Amino acid sequence: MASLSIRKLDDNTISRLRVRAAEHGVSMEEEVRRIIQQAVETPARVGDLAVDLFSPAYGGEPLHLPERETTEPLGFADPHERN
């Protein structure tokens, strides 16, 4: 695995990073790894999100649709026909 050194970070950034790491219960080094990994991850595609939300195969609840109501089509009067 590769190593990376980051120089010239200002004190405010280091301080905020230290607080953020403490909030997550990890070291600053682990917090930086997580931040970098999240920044370079491939974003989820909309189709994948839809499958995750609506597909029971992916652990979601099955989508239940209400029964469909059917109606008779509208009839149109012939304008040339007289009653």
Secondary structure, 3 states (H helix, E strand, C coil): CCCCCCCCCCHHHHHHHHHHHHHHCCCHHHHHHHHHHHHHCCCCCHHHHHHHHHCHHHCCCCCCCCCCCCCCCCCCCCCCCCC
